[in-house]
Protein backbone atom coordinates (compact mmCIF):
# COMPACT_ATOMS: atom_id res chain seq x y z
CA UNK A 1 0.00 0.00 0.00
CA UNK A 2 1.07 3.58 -0.66
CA UNK A 3 0.95 4.39 3.06
CA UNK A 4 4.16 2.38 3.58
CA UNK A 5 5.65 2.30 0.07
CA UNK A 6 9.30 3.29 0.48
CA UNK A 7 9.54 3.97 -3.26
CA UNK A 8 7.45 7.08 -2.62
CA UNK A 9 8.74 10.19 -0.92
CA UNK A 10 7.48 10.93 2.58
CA UNK A 11 4.98 13.54 1.35
CA UNK A 12 3.28 10.98 -0.88
CA UNK A 13 3.13 8.42 1.92
CA UNK A 14 1.69 10.99 4.29
CA UNK A 15 -0.96 12.04 1.77
CA UNK A 16 -1.92 8.38 1.33
CA UNK A 17 -2.33 7.99 5.09
CA UNK A 18 -4.41 11.16 5.33
CA UNK A 19 -6.70 10.01 2.53
CA UNK A 20 -7.11 6.51 3.97
CA UNK A 21 -7.98 7.85 7.42
CA UNK A 22 -10.53 10.23 5.90
CA UNK A 23 -12.14 7.38 3.98
CA UNK A 24 -12.37 5.12 7.01
CA UNK A 25 -13.05 7.69 9.73
CA UNK A 26 -14.50 10.67 7.89
CA UNK A 27 -17.62 10.72 10.07
CA UNK A 28 -15.45 10.86 13.20
CA UNK A 29 -13.46 13.79 11.82
CA UNK A 30 -16.68 15.70 11.19
CA UNK A 31 -18.01 14.79 14.64
CA UNK A 32 -14.85 16.08 16.30
CA UNK A 33 -14.99 19.32 14.32
CA UNK A 34 -18.61 19.80 15.40
CA UNK A 35 -18.12 18.81 19.02
CA UNK A 36 -19.81 21.28 21.34
CA UNK A 37 -17.05 21.78 23.87
CA UNK A 38 -19.05 23.96 26.31
CA UNK A 39 -21.64 21.15 26.53
CA UNK A 40 -19.01 18.61 27.59
CA UNK A 41 -19.64 17.49 31.21
CA UNK A 42 -16.02 18.27 32.07
CA UNK A 43 -16.03 21.77 30.60
CA UNK A 44 -15.07 24.36 33.20
CA UNK A 45 -17.53 27.30 33.12
CA UNK A 46 -14.78 29.57 34.49
CA UNK A 47 -13.02 29.33 31.14
CA UNK A 48 -15.77 31.52 29.69
CA UNK A 49 -14.82 34.35 32.05
CA UNK A 50 -11.47 35.01 30.40
CA UNK A 51 -11.40 38.00 28.08
CA UNK A 52 -9.77 35.82 25.40
CA UNK A 53 -12.53 33.22 25.63
CA UNK A 54 -12.12 29.55 26.46
CA UNK A 55 -10.06 28.48 23.43
CA UNK A 56 -6.63 28.92 24.97
CA UNK A 57 -7.53 27.48 28.37
CA UNK A 58 -9.25 24.24 27.42
CA UNK A 59 -6.13 22.09 27.21
CA UNK A 60 -7.10 20.01 30.28
CA UNK A 61 -10.29 19.04 28.44
CA UNK A 62 -9.12 19.00 24.82
CA UNK A 63 -5.91 17.01 25.26
CA UNK A 64 -7.42 13.76 26.58
CA UNK A 65 -10.35 14.04 24.14
CA UNK A 66 -8.02 14.45 21.16
CA UNK A 67 -5.85 11.58 22.38
CA UNK A 68 -8.93 9.39 22.62
CA UNK A 69 -10.17 10.39 19.14
CA UNK A 70 -6.83 9.32 17.68
CA UNK A 71 -7.28 11.04 14.32
CA UNK A 72 -3.55 11.46 13.96
CA UNK A 73 -3.42 12.19 10.25
CA UNK A 74 -6.24 14.72 10.39
CA UNK A 75 -4.24 16.46 13.13
CA UNK A 76 -1.15 16.52 10.92
CA UNK A 77 -3.03 17.57 7.79
CA UNK A 78 -4.56 20.65 9.41
CA UNK A 79 -1.08 21.86 10.33
CA UNK A 80 0.47 20.89 7.00
CA UNK A 81 -2.11 22.16 4.52
CA UNK A 82 -4.18 25.34 4.62
CA UNK A 83 -7.51 23.53 4.41
CA UNK A 84 -9.35 25.99 6.69
CA UNK A 85 -11.01 22.87 8.14
CA UNK A 86 -10.84 23.84 11.76
CA UNK A 87 -13.21 23.43 14.68
CA UNK A 88 -16.73 24.61 13.89
CA UNK A 89 -17.07 28.38 13.42
CA UNK A 90 -19.91 28.28 15.95
CA UNK A 91 -17.24 28.86 18.61
CA UNK A 92 -15.64 31.87 16.97
CA UNK A 93 -12.24 32.68 15.56
CA UNK A 94 -10.27 32.09 18.76
CA UNK A 95 -10.97 28.37 18.85
CA UNK A 96 -10.29 28.13 15.11
CA UNK A 97 -6.97 29.88 15.77
CA UNK A 98 -6.01 27.59 18.65
CA UNK A 99 -7.31 24.40 17.04
CA UNK A 100 -4.21 23.54 14.91
CA UNK A 101 -2.00 23.95 17.97
CA UNK A 102 -4.05 21.48 20.02
CA UNK A 103 -4.05 19.02 17.13
CA UNK A 104 -0.31 19.17 16.54
CA UNK A 105 0.36 18.71 20.26
CA UNK A 106 -1.86 15.62 20.22
CA UNK A 107 -0.03 14.13 17.22
CA UNK A 108 3.31 14.94 18.84
CA UNK A 109 2.45 12.74 21.81
CA UNK A 110 2.19 9.71 19.52
CA UNK A 111 4.49 7.88 17.07
CA UNK A 112 2.74 9.68 14.20
CA UNK A 113 4.37 12.84 15.51
CA UNK A 114 7.50 11.70 13.65
CA UNK A 115 6.12 13.69 10.72
CA UNK A 116 5.72 16.92 12.64
CA UNK A 117 9.14 18.48 11.98
CA UNK A 118 8.91 17.83 8.27
CA UNK A 119 5.46 19.39 7.96
CA UNK A 120 6.53 22.43 9.98
CA UNK A 121 9.54 22.87 7.67
CA UNK A 122 7.27 22.57 4.64
CA UNK A 123 4.89 25.22 5.95
CA UNK A 124 7.43 27.89 6.82
CA UNK A 125 9.33 27.31 3.55
CA UNK A 126 6.18 27.85 1.48
CA UNK A 127 6.01 30.89 -0.80
CA UNK A 128 2.62 31.55 0.79
CA UNK A 129 3.50 30.97 4.45
CA UNK A 130 0.95 30.40 7.19
CA UNK A 131 -0.27 33.30 9.30
CA UNK A 132 2.05 35.07 11.68
CA UNK A 133 1.10 33.07 14.78
CA UNK A 134 1.52 29.65 13.15
CA UNK A 135 4.67 30.65 11.25
CA UNK A 136 6.42 31.87 14.40
CA UNK A 137 5.18 28.89 16.40
CA UNK A 138 6.64 26.46 13.87
CA UNK A 139 9.89 28.40 13.54
CA UNK A 140 10.38 28.50 17.29
CA UNK A 141 9.40 24.83 17.73
CA UNK A 142 12.02 23.63 15.24
CA UNK A 143 14.68 25.49 17.23
CA UNK A 144 13.35 24.35 20.59
CA UNK A 145 13.38 20.73 19.43
CA UNK A 146 16.97 21.11 18.15
CA UNK A 147 15.92 19.76 14.78
CA UNK A 148 19.15 20.52 12.95
CA UNK A 149 17.85 19.37 9.55
CA UNK A 150 15.68 22.49 9.58
CA UNK A 151 18.61 24.92 9.73
CA UNK A 152 18.69 25.64 5.94
CA UNK A 153 14.99 26.52 6.06
CA UNK A 154 15.44 28.60 9.21
CA UNK A 155 18.24 30.55 7.53
CA UNK A 156 16.27 31.14 4.34
CA UNK A 157 13.23 32.33 6.30
CA UNK A 158 15.13 34.33 8.94
CA UNK A 159 14.25 37.77 7.56
CA UNK A 160 10.60 36.77 7.24
CA UNK A 161 10.67 35.65 10.88
CA UNK A 162 12.16 38.97 11.98
CA UNK A 163 9.60 40.90 9.96
CA UNK A 164 6.75 38.99 11.59
CA UNK A 165 8.30 39.46 15.01
CA UNK A 166 9.02 43.19 14.77
CA UNK A 167 6.67 44.37 12.05
CA UNK A 168 9.51 45.76 9.93
CA UNK A 169 12.87 45.02 8.33
CA UNK A 170 14.92 47.90 7.01
CA UNK A 171 17.97 47.96 4.79
CA UNK A 172 20.14 49.12 6.40
CA UNK A 173 18.48 48.01 9.64
CA UNK A 174 18.49 50.84 12.13
CA UNK A 175 18.52 50.82 15.92
CA UNK A 176 16.42 49.92 17.88
CA UNK A 177 14.94 47.44 15.40
CA UNK A 178 18.20 45.53 14.91
CA UNK A 179 19.16 45.36 18.58
CA UNK A 180 17.84 41.86 19.17
CA UNK A 181 18.50 40.38 15.72
CA UNK A 182 21.92 38.81 16.50
CA UNK A 183 20.37 37.06 19.49
CA UNK A 184 17.70 35.55 17.28
CA UNK A 185 20.27 34.34 14.76
CA UNK A 186 22.36 32.83 17.56
CA UNK A 187 19.39 30.57 18.32
CA UNK A 188 19.66 29.15 14.80
CA UNK A 189 23.44 28.81 15.13
CA UNK A 190 22.89 26.96 18.39
CA UNK A 191 21.24 23.97 16.66
CA UNK A 192 23.43 23.98 13.51
CA UNK A 193 26.19 21.50 12.70
CA UNK A 194 29.08 21.30 10.23
CA UNK A 195 26.70 21.01 7.26
CA UNK A 196 25.48 24.56 7.82
CA UNK A 197 28.68 26.49 8.56
CA UNK A 198 29.04 27.94 5.05
CA UNK A 199 25.43 29.13 4.84
CA UNK A 200 25.63 30.71 8.28
CA UNK A 201 28.82 32.55 7.35
CA UNK A 202 27.21 33.84 4.16
CA UNK A 203 24.41 35.38 6.23
CA UNK A 204 26.86 37.03 8.62
CA UNK A 205 28.88 38.40 5.69
CA UNK A 206 25.75 39.72 4.03
CA UNK A 207 24.30 41.59 7.01
CA UNK A 208 26.55 43.79 9.08
CA UNK A 209 24.15 43.69 12.01
CA UNK A 210 24.84 39.95 12.39
CA UNK A 211 28.57 40.52 12.99
CA UNK A 212 28.27 39.67 16.74
CA UNK A 213 27.45 36.11 15.63
CA UNK A 214 30.73 35.53 13.78
CA UNK A 215 32.63 34.33 16.83
CA UNK A 216 30.26 31.35 17.13
CA UNK A 217 30.84 30.00 13.62
CA UNK A 218 34.12 28.21 14.35
CA UNK A 219 32.35 26.03 16.89
CA UNK A 220 29.71 25.03 14.33
CA UNK A 221 32.38 23.44 12.12
CA UNK A 222 33.31 21.08 14.94
CA UNK A 223 29.81 19.78 15.56
CA UNK A 224 28.97 16.30 14.28
CA UNK A 225 26.16 15.90 11.79
CA UNK A 226 22.93 14.69 13.35
CA UNK A 227 22.24 11.04 12.72
CA UNK A 228 19.12 10.76 10.60
CA UNK A 229 16.09 9.50 12.52
CA UNK A 230 13.12 10.12 10.28
CA UNK A 231 11.51 6.73 10.67
CA UNK A 232 7.78 6.57 10.05
CA UNK A 233 5.46 4.47 12.20
CA UNK A 234 3.15 1.87 10.65
CA UNK A 235 -0.25 3.23 9.69
CA UNK A 236 -2.86 2.53 12.36
CA UNK A 237 -6.55 3.19 12.66
CA UNK A 238 -8.04 4.00 16.06
CA UNK A 239 -11.56 2.99 17.13
CA UNK A 240 -14.30 5.59 17.52
CA UNK A 241 -14.35 6.78 21.14
CA UNK A 242 -17.62 6.99 23.03
CA UNK A 243 -17.63 10.77 23.26
CA UNK A 244 -17.82 11.02 19.46
CA UNK A 245 -20.67 8.54 19.35
CA UNK A 246 -22.85 10.39 21.84
CA UNK A 247 -22.24 14.10 21.17
CA UNK A 248 -22.95 16.79 22.12
CA UNK A 249 -22.50 18.26 18.67
CA UNK A 250 -23.00 21.72 17.28
CA UNK A 251 -26.56 22.06 15.97
CA UNK A 252 -27.84 19.14 18.03
CA UNK A 253 -29.53 21.37 20.61
CA UNK A 254 -31.04 23.62 17.95
CA UNK A 255 -32.44 20.59 16.13
CA UNK A 256 -34.02 19.28 19.37
CA UNK A 257 -35.75 22.60 20.02
CA UNK A 258 -37.55 22.63 16.67
BALOBA-1460 file (C-alpha; in Angstrom, 3 decimals):
// residues 258
<rec num="1" residu="x" x="0.000" y="0.000" z="0.000"/>
<rec num="2" residu="x" x="1.069" y="3.583" z="-0.659"/>
<rec num="3" residu="x" x="0.950" y="4.395" z="3.060"/>
<rec num="4" residu="x" x="4.165" y="2.375" z="3.584"/>
<rec num="5" residu="x" x="5.646" y="2.303" z="0.074"/>
<rec num="6" residu="x" x="9.302" y="3.292" z="0.478"/>
<rec num="7" residu="x" x="9.538" y="3.967" z="-3.256"/>
<rec num="8" residu="x" x="7.452" y="7.083" z="-2.621"/>
<rec num="9" residu="x" x="8.738" y="10.188" z="-0.917"/>
<rec num="10" residu="x" x="7.477" y="10.932" z="2.575"/>
<rec num="11" residu="x" x="4.978" y="13.544" z="1.347"/>
<rec num="12" residu="x" x="3.277" y="10.983" z="-0.875"/>
<rec num="13" residu="x" x="3.128" y="8.418" z="1.918"/>
<rec num="14" residu="x" x="1.691" y="10.987" z="4.287"/>
<rec num="15" residu="x" x="-0.962" y="12.040" z="1.769"/>
<rec num="16" residu="x" x="-1.924" y="8.377" z="1.326"/>
<rec num="17" residu="x" x="-2.332" y="7.992" z="5.094"/>
<rec num="18" residu="x" x="-4.412" y="11.163" z="5.326"/>
<rec num="19" residu="x" x="-6.701" y="10.012" z="2.530"/>
<rec num="20" residu="x" x="-7.112" y="6.507" z="3.972"/>
<rec num="21" residu="x" x="-7.977" y="7.853" z="7.421"/>
<rec num="22" residu="x" x="-10.527" y="10.228" z="5.895"/>
<rec num="23" residu="x" x="-12.142" y="7.384" z="3.979"/>
<rec num="24" residu="x" x="-12.371" y="5.122" z="7.007"/>
<rec num="25" residu="x" x="-13.050" y="7.692" z="9.734"/>
<rec num="26" residu="x" x="-14.503" y="10.667" z="7.887"/>
<rec num="27" residu="x" x="-17.618" y="10.722" z="10.069"/>
<rec num="28" residu="x" x="-15.449" y="10.858" z="13.203"/>
<rec num="29" residu="x" x="-13.465" y="13.794" z="11.824"/>
<rec num="30" residu="x" x="-16.677" y="15.705" z="11.195"/>
<rec num="31" residu="x" x="-18.009" y="14.795" z="14.643"/>
<rec num="32" residu="x" x="-14.850" y="16.080" z="16.298"/>
<rec num="33" residu="x" x="-14.994" y="19.316" z="14.323"/>
<rec num="34" residu="x" x="-18.614" y="19.796" z="15.401"/>
<rec num="35" residu="x" x="-18.117" y="18.814" z="19.018"/>
<rec num="36" residu="x" x="-19.815" y="21.275" z="21.341"/>
<rec num="37" residu="x" x="-17.048" y="21.779" z="23.872"/>
<rec num="38" residu="x" x="-19.054" y="23.958" z="26.314"/>
<rec num="39" residu="x" x="-21.636" y="21.147" z="26.534"/>
<rec num="40" residu="x" x="-19.014" y="18.614" z="27.589"/>
<rec num="41" residu="x" x="-19.643" y="17.491" z="31.211"/>
<rec num="42" residu="x" x="-16.018" y="18.269" z="32.072"/>
<rec num="43" residu="x" x="-16.030" y="21.771" z="30.598"/>
<rec num="44" residu="x" x="-15.066" y="24.362" z="33.205"/>
<rec num="45" residu="x" x="-17.526" y="27.302" z="33.118"/>
<rec num="46" residu="x" x="-14.784" y="29.568" z="34.489"/>
<rec num="47" residu="x" x="-13.017" y="29.332" z="31.140"/>
<rec num="48" residu="x" x="-15.771" y="31.521" z="29.694"/>
<rec num="49" residu="x" x="-14.824" y="34.353" z="32.050"/>
<rec num="50" residu="x" x="-11.474" y="35.010" z="30.398"/>
<rec num="51" residu="x" x="-11.397" y="37.999" z="28.080"/>
<rec num="52" residu="x" x="-9.770" y="35.823" z="25.397"/>
<rec num="53" residu="x" x="-12.533" y="33.220" z="25.628"/>
<rec num="54" residu="x" x="-12.118" y="29.554" z="26.458"/>
<rec num="55" residu="x" x="-10.056" y="28.481" z="23.425"/>
<rec num="56" residu="x" x="-6.634" y="28.922" z="24.968"/>
<rec num="57" residu="x" x="-7.530" y="27.477" z="28.374"/>
<rec num="58" residu="x" x="-9.255" y="24.239" z="27.421"/>
<rec num="59" residu="x" x="-6.125" y="22.090" z="27.208"/>
<rec num="60" residu="x" x="-7.101" y="20.005" z="30.279"/>
<rec num="61" residu="x" x="-10.294" y="19.038" z="28.436"/>
<rec num="62" residu="x" x="-9.119" y="18.998" z="24.822"/>
<rec num="63" residu="x" x="-5.907" y="17.008" z="25.260"/>
<rec num="64" residu="x" x="-7.421" y="13.759" z="26.578"/>
<rec num="65" residu="x" x="-10.348" y="14.038" z="24.143"/>
<rec num="66" residu="x" x="-8.022" y="14.450" z="21.161"/>
<rec num="67" residu="x" x="-5.846" y="11.581" z="22.380"/>
<rec num="68" residu="x" x="-8.933" y="9.385" z="22.617"/>
<rec num="69" residu="x" x="-10.170" y="10.387" z="19.145"/>
<rec num="70" residu="x" x="-6.828" y="9.319" z="17.684"/>
<rec num="71" residu="x" x="-7.280" y="11.040" z="14.322"/>
<rec num="72" residu="x" x="-3.547" y="11.458" z="13.961"/>
<rec num="73" residu="x" x="-3.421" y="12.190" z="10.254"/>
<rec num="74" residu="x" x="-6.235" y="14.717" z="10.392"/>
<rec num="75" residu="x" x="-4.236" y="16.456" z="13.129"/>
<rec num="76" residu="x" x="-1.148" y="16.523" z="10.922"/>
<rec num="77" residu="x" x="-3.033" y="17.567" z="7.789"/>
<rec num="78" residu="x" x="-4.557" y="20.649" z="9.405"/>
<rec num="79" residu="x" x="-1.078" y="21.861" z="10.328"/>
<rec num="80" residu="x" x="0.467" y="20.890" z="7.001"/>
<rec num="81" residu="x" x="-2.113" y="22.162" z="4.523"/>
<rec num="82" residu="x" x="-4.181" y="25.339" z="4.615"/>
<rec num="83" residu="x" x="-7.510" y="23.525" z="4.407"/>
<rec num="84" residu="x" x="-9.354" y="25.990" z="6.689"/>
<rec num="85" residu="x" x="-11.014" y="22.871" z="8.137"/>
<rec num="86" residu="x" x="-10.843" y="23.839" z="11.760"/>
<rec num="87" residu="x" x="-13.209" y="23.434" z="14.679"/>
<rec num="88" residu="x" x="-16.726" y="24.606" z="13.894"/>
<rec num="89" residu="x" x="-17.068" y="28.378" z="13.425"/>
<rec num="90" residu="x" x="-19.909" y="28.280" z="15.949"/>
<rec num="91" residu="x" x="-17.244" y="28.858" z="18.615"/>
<rec num="92" residu="x" x="-15.636" y="31.875" z="16.967"/>
<rec num="93" residu="x" x="-12.240" y="32.680" z="15.557"/>
<rec num="94" residu="x" x="-10.271" y="32.091" z="18.759"/>
<rec num="95" residu="x" x="-10.971" y="28.367" z="18.847"/>
<rec num="96" residu="x" x="-10.286" y="28.134" z="15.113"/>
<rec num="97" residu="x" x="-6.975" y="29.880" z="15.767"/>
<rec num="98" residu="x" x="-6.009" y="27.589" z="18.651"/>
<rec num="99" residu="x" x="-7.307" y="24.396" z="17.042"/>
<rec num="100" residu="x" x="-4.213" y="23.538" z="14.911"/>
<rec num="101" residu="x" x="-1.997" y="23.947" z="17.973"/>
<rec num="102" residu="x" x="-4.051" y="21.483" z="20.023"/>
<rec num="103" residu="x" x="-4.050" y="19.024" z="17.128"/>
<rec num="104" residu="x" x="-0.306" y="19.166" z="16.544"/>
<rec num="105" residu="x" x="0.360" y="18.707" z="20.261"/>
<rec num="106" residu="x" x="-1.857" y="15.617" z="20.216"/>
<rec num="107" residu="x" x="-0.032" y="14.135" z="17.216"/>
<rec num="108" residu="x" x="3.309" y="14.939" z="18.838"/>
<rec num="109" residu="x" x="2.449" y="12.736" z="21.813"/>
<rec num="110" residu="x" x="2.186" y="9.714" z="19.516"/>
<rec num="111" residu="x" x="4.490" y="7.878" z="17.066"/>
<rec num="112" residu="x" x="2.742" y="9.676" z="14.201"/>
<rec num="113" residu="x" x="4.370" y="12.842" z="15.512"/>
<rec num="114" residu="x" x="7.501" y="11.702" z="13.651"/>
<rec num="115" residu="x" x="6.116" y="13.690" z="10.721"/>
<rec num="116" residu="x" x="5.725" y="16.924" z="12.639"/>
<rec num="117" residu="x" x="9.140" y="18.482" z="11.980"/>
<rec num="118" residu="x" x="8.908" y="17.832" z="8.265"/>
<rec num="119" residu="x" x="5.458" y="19.386" z="7.961"/>
<rec num="120" residu="x" x="6.533" y="22.429" z="9.984"/>
<rec num="121" residu="x" x="9.539" y="22.874" z="7.671"/>
<rec num="122" residu="x" x="7.272" y="22.574" z="4.636"/>
<rec num="123" residu="x" x="4.889" y="25.216" z="5.947"/>
<rec num="124" residu="x" x="7.430" y="27.891" z="6.822"/>
<rec num="125" residu="x" x="9.326" y="27.309" z="3.553"/>
<rec num="126" residu="x" x="6.184" y="27.848" z="1.481"/>
<rec num="127" residu="x" x="6.012" y="30.890" z="-0.801"/>
<rec num="128" residu="x" x="2.624" y="31.550" z="0.787"/>
<rec num="129" residu="x" x="3.502" y="30.972" z="4.449"/>
<rec num="130" residu="x" x="0.948" y="30.402" z="7.193"/>
<rec num="131" residu="x" x="-0.273" y="33.302" z="9.299"/>
<rec num="132" residu="x" x="2.050" y="35.072" z="11.679"/>
<rec num="133" residu="x" x="1.100" y="33.075" z="14.778"/>
<rec num="134" residu="x" x="1.520" y="29.653" z="13.150"/>
<rec num="135" residu="x" x="4.673" y="30.654" z="11.253"/>
<rec num="136" residu="x" x="6.419" y="31.874" z="14.396"/>
<rec num="137" residu="x" x="5.178" y="28.895" z="16.399"/>
<rec num="138" residu="x" x="6.644" y="26.456" z="13.866"/>
<rec num="139" residu="x" x="9.894" y="28.402" z="13.536"/>
<rec num="140" residu="x" x="10.385" y="28.496" z="17.294"/>
<rec num="141" residu="x" x="9.400" y="24.826" z="17.730"/>
<rec num="142" residu="x" x="12.021" y="23.631" z="15.239"/>
<rec num="143" residu="x" x="14.676" y="25.488" z="17.229"/>
<rec num="144" residu="x" x="13.352" y="24.353" z="20.595"/>
<rec num="145" residu="x" x="13.385" y="20.726" z="19.430"/>
<rec num="146" residu="x" x="16.973" y="21.108" z="18.153"/>
<rec num="147" residu="x" x="15.915" y="19.760" z="14.776"/>
<rec num="148" residu="x" x="19.153" y="20.520" z="12.948"/>
<rec num="149" residu="x" x="17.852" y="19.370" z="9.552"/>
<rec num="150" residu="x" x="15.677" y="22.489" z="9.585"/>
<rec num="151" residu="x" x="18.612" y="24.921" z="9.727"/>
<rec num="152" residu="x" x="18.690" y="25.642" z="5.944"/>
<rec num="153" residu="x" x="14.988" y="26.525" z="6.064"/>
<rec num="154" residu="x" x="15.440" y="28.604" z="9.206"/>
<rec num="155" residu="x" x="18.244" y="30.547" z="7.528"/>
<rec num="156" residu="x" x="16.269" y="31.136" z="4.338"/>
<rec num="157" residu="x" x="13.233" y="32.333" z="6.302"/>
<rec num="158" residu="x" x="15.133" y="34.329" z="8.942"/>
<rec num="159" residu="x" x="14.249" y="37.772" z="7.561"/>
<rec num="160" residu="x" x="10.605" y="36.769" z="7.239"/>
<rec num="161" residu="x" x="10.675" y="35.646" z="10.881"/>
<rec num="162" residu="x" x="12.159" y="38.968" z="11.984"/>
<rec num="163" residu="x" x="9.604" y="40.901" z="9.962"/>
<rec num="164" residu="x" x="6.747" y="38.995" z="11.588"/>
<rec num="165" residu="x" x="8.301" y="39.460" z="15.014"/>
<rec num="166" residu="x" x="9.020" y="43.193" z="14.774"/>
<rec num="167" residu="x" x="6.673" y="44.372" z="12.048"/>
<rec num="168" residu="x" x="9.508" y="45.764" z="9.931"/>
<rec num="169" residu="x" x="12.865" y="45.023" z="8.327"/>
<rec num="170" residu="x" x="14.917" y="47.902" z="7.005"/>
<rec num="171" residu="x" x="17.972" y="47.959" z="4.790"/>
<rec num="172" residu="x" x="20.142" y="49.115" z="6.405"/>
<rec num="173" residu="x" x="18.477" y="48.010" z="9.641"/>
<rec num="174" residu="x" x="18.492" y="50.844" z="12.135"/>
<rec num="175" residu="x" x="18.522" y="50.820" z="15.916"/>
<rec num="176" residu="x" x="16.425" y="49.922" z="17.879"/>
<rec num="177" residu="x" x="14.936" y="47.439" z="15.397"/>
<rec num="178" residu="x" x="18.198" y="45.525" z="14.911"/>
<rec num="179" residu="x" x="19.160" y="45.357" z="18.578"/>
<rec num="180" residu="x" x="17.837" y="41.855" z="19.167"/>
<rec num="181" residu="x" x="18.499" y="40.375" z="15.723"/>
<rec num="182" residu="x" x="21.919" y="38.812" z="16.495"/>
<rec num="183" residu="x" x="20.373" y="37.063" z="19.486"/>
<rec num="184" residu="x" x="17.697" y="35.549" z="17.281"/>
<rec num="185" residu="x" x="20.270" y="34.342" z="14.756"/>
<rec num="186" residu="x" x="22.361" y="32.825" z="17.556"/>
<rec num="187" residu="x" x="19.389" y="30.573" z="18.318"/>
<rec num="188" residu="x" x="19.664" y="29.145" z="14.795"/>
<rec num="189" residu="x" x="23.445" y="28.807" z="15.127"/>
<rec num="190" residu="x" x="22.888" y="26.956" z="18.385"/>
<rec num="191" residu="x" x="21.235" y="23.970" z="16.656"/>
<rec num="192" residu="x" x="23.427" y="23.980" z="13.511"/>
<rec num="193" residu="x" x="26.187" y="21.499" z="12.696"/>
<rec num="194" residu="x" x="29.077" y="21.295" z="10.233"/>
<rec num="195" residu="x" x="26.702" y="21.009" z="7.259"/>
<rec num="196" residu="x" x="25.481" y="24.556" z="7.819"/>
<rec num="197" residu="x" x="28.684" y="26.487" z="8.557"/>
<rec num="198" residu="x" x="29.043" y="27.939" z="5.053"/>
<rec num="199" residu="x" x="25.427" y="29.132" z="4.838"/>
<rec num="200" residu="x" x="25.633" y="30.710" z="8.282"/>
<rec num="201" residu="x" x="28.821" y="32.547" z="7.346"/>
<rec num="202" residu="x" x="27.208" y="33.838" z="4.157"/>
<rec num="203" residu="x" x="24.414" y="35.378" z="6.234"/>
<rec num="204" residu="x" x="26.864" y="37.034" z="8.622"/>
<rec num="205" residu="x" x="28.881" y="38.397" z="5.689"/>
<rec num="206" residu="x" x="25.746" y="39.721" z="4.025"/>
<rec num="207" residu="x" x="24.298" y="41.593" z="7.013"/>
<rec num="208" residu="x" x="26.553" y="43.793" z="9.084"/>
<rec num="209" residu="x" x="24.153" y="43.690" z="12.006"/>
<rec num="210" residu="x" x="24.839" y="39.947" z="12.386"/>
<rec num="211" residu="x" x="28.569" y="40.521" z="12.985"/>
<rec num="212" residu="x" x="28.267" y="39.668" z="16.736"/>
<rec num="213" residu="x" x="27.449" y="36.115" z="15.629"/>
<rec num="214" residu="x" x="30.728" y="35.527" z="13.783"/>
<rec num="215" residu="x" x="32.633" y="34.325" z="16.828"/>
<rec num="216" residu="x" x="30.262" y="31.351" z="17.126"/>
<rec num="217" residu="x" x="30.839" y="30.002" z="13.624"/>
<rec num="218" residu="x" x="34.121" y="28.213" z="14.352"/>
<rec num="219" residu="x" x="32.354" y="26.026" z="16.890"/>
<rec num="220" residu="x" x="29.707" y="25.026" z="14.333"/>
<rec num="221" residu="x" x="32.381" y="23.445" z="12.117"/>
<rec num="222" residu="x" x="33.309" y="21.079" z="14.945"/>
<rec num="223" residu="x" x="29.808" y="19.784" z="15.559"/>
<rec num="224" residu="x" x="28.969" y="16.303" z="14.284"/>
<rec num="225" residu="x" x="26.163" y="15.900" z="11.788"/>
<rec num="226" residu="x" x="22.929" y="14.688" z="13.353"/>
<rec num="227" residu="x" x="22.241" y="11.045" z="12.720"/>
<rec num="228" residu="x" x="19.115" y="10.764" z="10.599"/>
<rec num="229" residu="x" x="16.092" y="9.500" z="12.524"/>
<rec num="230" residu="x" x="13.121" y="10.116" z="10.277"/>
<rec num="231" residu="x" x="11.512" y="6.734" z="10.671"/>
<rec num="232" residu="x" x="7.780" y="6.570" z="10.054"/>
<rec num="233" residu="x" x="5.456" y="4.468" z="12.197"/>
<rec num="234" residu="x" x="3.154" y="1.869" z="10.648"/>
<rec num="235" residu="x" x="-0.246" y="3.230" z="9.691"/>
<rec num="236" residu="x" x="-2.864" y="2.535" z="12.359"/>
<rec num="237" residu="x" x="-6.553" y="3.190" z="12.656"/>
<rec num="238" residu="x" x="-8.041" y="3.998" z="16.059"/>
<rec num="239" residu="x" x="-11.563" y="2.986" z="17.133"/>
<rec num="240" residu="x" x="-14.299" y="5.592" z="17.516"/>
<rec num="241" residu="x" x="-14.353" y="6.780" z="21.144"/>
<rec num="242" residu="x" x="-17.616" y="6.988" z="23.032"/>
<rec num="243" residu="x" x="-17.628" y="10.772" z="23.259"/>
<rec num="244" residu="x" x="-17.816" y="11.017" z="19.460"/>
<rec num="245" residu="x" x="-20.673" y="8.541" z="19.350"/>
<rec num="246" residu="x" x="-22.849" y="10.393" z="21.837"/>
<rec num="247" residu="x" x="-22.236" y="14.099" z="21.169"/>
<rec num="248" residu="x" x="-22.949" y="16.793" z="22.123"/>
<rec num="249" residu="x" x="-22.500" y="18.257" z="18.667"/>
<rec num="250" residu="x" x="-23.000" y="21.720" z="17.275"/>
<rec num="251" residu="x" x="-26.558" y="22.064" z="15.973"/>
<rec num="252" residu="x" x="-27.836" y="19.142" z="18.030"/>
<rec num="253" residu="x" x="-29.534" y="21.366" z="20.607"/>
<rec num="254" residu="x" x="-31.037" y="23.623" z="17.954"/>
<rec num="255" residu="x" x="-32.444" y="20.594" z="16.134"/>
<rec num="256" residu="x" x="-34.021" y="19.282" z="19.366"/>
<rec num="257" residu="x" x="-35.749" y="22.595" z="20.018"/>
<rec num="258" residu="x" x="-37.548" y="22.629" z="16.665"/>
